[in-house]
Amino acid sequence: MPGKTLTRADLAEAVFQKVGLPRNESAELVEMVLKQVITGLERGETVKLSSFGSFGIREKGERVGRNPKTGEEVPITPRRVLVFRASNIMKTQINDALTKKKAAE
């Protein structure tokens, strides 16, 4: 179900429209919030946004993978991956919007 991509500029514009800050300050505010989220994750903290969800980092150990073309075994190095878990409020809101959209069709 392809759709429009929500960008930083869109978020800044929404802050401008709703809060009334100048556009450049709205963009700075969005950048500051995103930077705080990233900084927390870099420190290994869980970032929880109430009614939205939680971002966290999961450690994945080394494992053996396989090249699908050749079948050759390849070691996959340990790494950290970003995980997101949506809040129940967000899940409900998204599902309700989908139900309303389908009912309108």
Secondary structure, DSSP 8 states (H G I E B T S, - for coil): -------HHHHHHHHHHHH---HHHHHHHHHHHHHHHHHHHHTT--EEETTTEEEEEEEE--EEEE-TTT--EEEE--EEEEEEEE-HHHHHHHHHHHHHHHHH-
